Amino acid sequence: MEKIASFTIDHIKLQPGVYVSRKDHVGAEVITTFDLRMTSPNEEPVMNTAEMHTIEHLAATFLRNHPAYKDKTVYFGPMGCRTGFYLLLAGDYASADIVPLMVEMYEFIRDFHDEVPGASARDCGNYLDMNLNMANYLARKYLDEVLYNICEDRLVYPL
């Protein structure tokens, strides 16, 4: 079998950033998949499921309520390796195009101190697996170390 595109990226060189993972055509529409890499693969600890789950709930809620992106958001969810998230947007985007949106979203997560949306037995299949304090911390870390001063090498996959 042929390797899928995401397995051809050199994860030894990959650093936290915002990357276009792929672009797919669905009818006349382009769907851009972003790799929101929050930790350095194979170099630093992966995120625990509780904080990833919390980030997922907060980010999905933020994106699906965003005035400019709610109708363009196709999906937001965790990577199986627990080093980041995938964001799928309807439209043909470059990584730099969504940096302001990612800053806004991660500031929302960093500053969120209320009940996590959807964190109830009725709304979620694993609602007890949440860690808001760590989600706040990881959002702050991603903002400070990556998003606020993002460089070109954190916007384009390493060769």
C-alpha positions, 0 to 999 in steps of 0.5 A: 500500500502507498503511504498516506501523505501525513506519514511522508512528513519527516516527524524528526524535523517537524516542530510545533506550528501551523501547517497545510496538511492537504487540500481536497476537492469536493465538487467545486469546493476545496477543503484545506486540512491544517496540522496544528502541531502543538508539541514536538513529535518524538522529542517532548511528551505528548498531550494527555487525553483529558486536556486534548479532549477539553481543547477539542470541546472548546475549539470546536465550540469557538469555531462553530460560533465564529462569525467568519468561520462557523460556516467554513468549519468542517472538522476540528479534532485530535491527532491520534499521536496526541501531538496536535489537532486537525482543522478542516476548513472549506476554502483554499487556504495557506497556513498564514491565512489562519494564524489570526484565527488560531491566535484568537481561538487559542486565546479563547482556550487560554482564558476560558474558566467556565464550564466546558461546553458539552462536558456532561453525560448527556452531551459527551461519551466521555465527559469526565475525561476533561482537564481545563487547567492543562488545556489553559496551560497548553493553549498559553504555551502554544501562543507564547512559543509558536503563534505570537511570533510564528516564522515561515519554518513553522508554516511550511512542512520541513523537507 
